[in-house]
Amino acid sequence: MDQLEAHARAQATFAEVLAGVKPDQLEAPTPCPDWTVWGVIDHLIAGNWRVVGEAHPTPDDPQQLVEAHAVSASAAHATFSEPDGLTRTYVVRIGPIPGTLFIALRTTDALVHAWDIATATGQPTDLDPELTGMMLEMSQQRITPELRGEGRPFGPEQECSEDRPVADRLAAFLGRRP
């Protein structure tokens, strides 16, 4: 699967989970320490806008969140789809990175945050097993011990049985407790 298709599928997976969030669940805690469901949604939408190089506020109105995500996901995907979208360098929190790495990070981010929200809101966590398996393999190759721990992007890897859904295993690898 090419990176653009993977990104589109991850954003679609996030959209499906987001559509299942009820307004009274937005303040619920998630597996991301210190983040509510709304905080995770805001993070994902803001991350999509960072791809474009723009900032847009995430709406507080629960009825506008699905549309806000759709617009931000479409804009990010359009940026990655530009002729130089995967070859140019993007400047992100961890420093300058090539587009091929940035799209992989955004794809994984959309999937694991869909898992966070699904977990927090009681939705199924068996999210796009084919894509999630690919992102787990990629993460296992790219996430080094230097990226884990306090103040770093990922927590310590958690235990997760091989018979659990692959999205649970990805979440555990990235530091969540399934």
C-alpha positions as CSV (number, residue, x, y, z in Angstrom):
1,M,0.0,0.0,0.0
2,D,1.5,3.4,-0.9
3,Q,1.8,6.1,1.7
4,L,-0.9,8.3,0.3
5,E,-3.5,5.5,0.5
6,A,-2.3,4.6,4.0
7,H,-2.7,8.2,5.1
8,A,-6.2,8.4,3.6
9,R,-7.3,5.2,5.3
10,A,-5.9,6.3,8.7
11,Q,-7.8,9.6,8.4
12,A,-11.0,7.7,7.4
13,T,-10.5,5.3,10.4
14,F,-10.2,8.3,12.7
15,A,-13.3,9.9,11.1
16,E,-15.3,6.7,11.7
17,V,-14.4,6.7,15.4
18,L,-15.0,10.4,15.7
19,A,-18.5,10.0,14.3
20,G,-19.2,7.6,17.2
21,V,-18.3,10.1,19.9
22,K,-21.2,11.4,21.9
23,P,-21.1,15.1,23.1
24,D,-21.1,14.0,26.7
25,Q,-17.9,11.9,26.1
26,L,-15.7,14.8,25.0
27,E,-14.4,15.4,28.5
28,A,-13.7,11.7,29.2
29,P,-10.1,10.7,30.0
30,T,-8.2,8.8,27.3
31,P,-5.2,6.5,27.4
32,C,-3.1,9.6,26.5
33,P,-2.0,10.9,29.9
34,D,-3.7,14.3,30.7
35,W,-5.7,14.3,27.5
36,T,-9.5,14.2,27.3
37,V,-11.3,12.9,24.2
38,W,-11.6,16.5,23.0
39,G,-7.9,17.1,23.6
40,V,-7.0,14.1,21.4
41,I,-9.4,15.3,18.7
42,D,-7.9,18.8,18.9
43,H,-4.4,17.4,18.7
44,L,-5.2,15.3,15.5
45,I,-6.9,18.2,13.8
46,A,-4.1,20.6,14.7
47,G,-1.5,18.1,13.4
48,N,-3.3,17.9,10.1
49,W,-3.1,21.7,9.8
50,R,0.6,21.6,10.7
51,V,1.1,19.6,7.5
52,V,-0.3,22.5,5.6
53,G,1.6,25.0,7.6
54,E,-1.5,26.7,8.9
55,A,-3.3,27.0,12.3
56,H,-7.1,26.8,12.7
57,P,-8.9,26.6,16.0
58,T,-10.7,23.3,16.7
59,P,-14.4,24.1,17.3
60,D,-15.8,23.6,20.8
61,D,-19.2,22.6,19.3
62,P,-19.4,18.8,19.2
63,Q,-21.5,18.9,16.1
64,Q,-18.8,20.7,14.2
65,L,-15.9,18.3,15.1
66,V,-16.6,15.8,12.3
67,E,-16.6,18.5,9.7
68,A,-13.5,20.2,11.2
69,H,-11.6,16.9,11.0
70,A,-12.7,16.2,7.5
71,V,-11.5,19.6,6.3
72,S,-8.2,19.3,8.1
73,A,-7.6,15.8,6.9
74,S,-8.4,16.8,3.3
75,A,-6.0,19.7,3.5
76,A,-3.2,17.6,4.9
77,H,-3.8,14.9,2.3
78,A,-3.8,17.5,-0.5
79,T,-0.4,18.8,0.8
80,F,1.1,15.3,0.9
81,S,-0.3,14.7,-2.6
82,E,1.4,17.7,-4.2
83,P,4.3,16.8,-6.6
84,D,6.9,17.5,-3.9
85,G,4.6,16.6,-0.9
86,L,6.6,13.5,0.0
87,T,10.1,14.7,-1.0
88,R,10.2,18.1,0.6
89,T,11.4,18.7,4.2
90,Y,9.0,19.6,6.9
91,V,10.0,21.2,10.1
92,V,8.3,19.6,13.1
93,R,8.8,19.4,16.8
94,I,11.5,16.8,16.5
95,G,13.3,18.8,13.8
96,P,13.4,18.7,10.0
97,I,12.1,15.5,8.5
98,P,11.4,14.3,4.9
99,G,7.8,14.1,3.7
100,T,8.0,10.3,3.6
101,L,8.7,10.2,7.3
102,F,6.1,12.9,8.1
103,I,3.3,11.2,6.3
104,A,4.2,7.9,8.1
105,L,4.1,9.7,11.5
106,R,0.8,11.4,10.6
107,T,-0.7,8.0,9.5
108,T,0.4,6.3,12.7
109,D,-0.8,9.3,14.8
110,A,-4.3,9.1,13.2
111,L,-4.6,5.4,13.9
112,V,-3.3,5.4,17.5
113,H,-5.5,8.4,18.4
114,A,-8.5,6.7,16.8
115,W,-7.6,3.8,19.2
116,D,-7.4,6.3,22.1
117,I,-10.8,7.7,21.4
118,A,-12.4,4.3,20.7
119,T,-11.0,3.0,24.0
120,A,-12.2,6.1,25.9
121,T,-15.7,6.0,24.4
122,G,-16.3,2.2,24.5
123,Q,-16.0,1.7,20.7
124,P,-14.4,-1.3,19.1
125,T,-10.6,-1.1,18.8
126,D,-10.0,-3.5,16.0
127,L,-9.2,-0.7,13.6
128,D,-8.2,-1.4,9.9
129,P,-6.1,-4.5,10.8
130,E,-4.1,-4.4,7.5
131,L,-3.1,-0.8,7.8
132,T,-2.5,-1.0,11.5
133,G,-0.3,-4.0,11.0
134,M,1.8,-2.0,8.5
135,M,2.1,0.9,10.9
136,L,3.1,-1.5,13.8
137,E,5.9,-2.9,11.6
138,M,7.1,0.6,10.6
139,S,7.0,1.8,14.2
140,Q,9.0,-1.2,15.4
141,Q,11.7,-0.3,12.9
142,R,11.8,3.4,13.5
143,I,11.0,4.1,17.2
144,T,14.2,3.9,19.2
145,P,14.7,4.0,22.9
146,E,15.7,7.7,22.6
147,L,12.2,8.5,21.6
148,R,10.6,6.9,24.7
149,G,10.1,8.3,28.2
150,E,9.3,11.4,30.1
151,G,9.1,14.5,27.8
152,R,9.5,12.3,24.7
153,P,6.9,11.4,22.0
154,F,6.4,7.8,23.3
155,G,6.0,6.0,26.6
156,P,7.6,2.7,27.4
157,E,6.3,-0.3,25.4
158,Q,3.5,-2.1,27.3
159,E,2.7,-5.7,27.4
160,C,0.1,-6.9,24.9
161,S,-0.8,-10.5,23.9
162,E,-0.3,-11.5,20.3
163,D,-3.9,-12.7,20.2
164,R,-5.2,-9.1,20.7
165,P,-6.3,-6.9,17.8
166,V,-3.3,-5.4,16.0
167,A,-4.5,-1.9,16.9
168,D,-4.2,-2.9,20.6
169,R,-0.6,-4.1,19.9
170,L,0.3,-0.9,18.1
171,A,-1.1,1.1,21.0
172,A,0.9,-1.0,23.5
173,F,4.1,-0.6,21.4
174,L,3.6,3.2,21.5
175,G,3.2,3.2,25.3
176,R,-0.5,2.8,25.9
177,R,-2.0,0.1,28.2
178,P,-4.6,-1.9,26.2
